[in-house]
Amino acid sequence: MNVGCGIAGYPWGRFLLWNIAGEFFGVALYISLGEIFSDRVMALDSVLGNVTWGILALTIALVIGRILLNYSRPRP
């Protein structure tokens, strides 16, 4: 937006006014959403952390199992 406004020759004062207003409302929105959903985010983080470690462990087990299966097959 900054480059587009500069190229278009948008007046500095109006740009600054709307930029500050936009930043204020953007920050207020993120803070409000964080306050509303903070308990759900912490619960989701806990669940996804456990699921991620489970998927990683399963993937490693499958890779090691495949390697061991290849080594146990008789070679012609």
C-alpha positions in Angstrom: 0.0 0.0 0.0 2.8 2.4 0.8 4.4 2.1 -2.6 1.0 2.3 -4.4 0.1 5.5 -2.5 3.5 7.0 -3.2 3.2 6.3 -6.9 -0.3 7.6 -7.1 0.8 10.9 -5.4 -1.6 10.5 -2.4 -1.4 13.4 -0.1 0.9 12.7 2.9 -1.5 14.0 5.6 -4.4 12.0 4.4 -2.2 8.9 4.0 -0.8 9.3 7.5 -4.3 9.8 9.0 -5.7 6.6 7.4 -2.6 4.7 8.0 -2.7 5.4 11.7 -6.5 4.6 11.8 -5.9 1.3 10.0 -3.1 0.3 12.3 -5.2 1.1 15.4 -8.2 -0.9 14.2 -6.0 -3.8 13.0 -4.2 -4.0 16.3 -7.5 -3.7 18.2 -8.9 -6.6 16.1 -6.0 -8.9 16.8 -6.0 -8.1 20.5 -9.8 -8.7 20.7 -9.6 -12.0 18.8 -6.7 -13.1 21.1 -8.6 -12.2 24.2 -11.7 -14.1 23.0 -10.0 -17.2 21.7 -7.0 -17.4 24.1 -8.3 -20.4 26.1 -9.1 -22.3 22.9 -5.8 -21.6 21.3 -3.9 -23.0 24.4 -6.0 -26.2 24.3 -5.5 -26.5 20.6 -1.8 -26.0 21.0 -1.7 -28.8 23.5 -3.6 -31.2 21.3 -1.7 -30.4 18.1 1.6 -30.7 19.9 0.7 -34.2 21.0 -0.6 -35.1 17.6 2.5 -33.8 15.9 4.8 -35.9 18.1 2.6 -39.0 17.4 2.8 -38.5 13.7 6.5 -38.0 13.8 7.0 -41.2 15.9 4.8 -43.1 13.5 6.7 -41.8 10.5 10.0 -42.8 12.0 8.7 -46.2 12.9 7.5 -46.8 9.4 10.8 -45.7 7.8 12.8 -47.9 10.2 10.4 -50.8 9.5 10.8 -50.4 5.8 14.6 -50.4 6.1 14.6 -53.5 8.3 12.2 -55.2 5.9 14.6 -54.5 3.0 17.5 -55.9 4.9 15.7 -59.1 6.0 14.7 -60.1 2.4 17.0 -62.6 0.8 19.0 -61.3 -2.1 19.3 -63.2 -5.3 
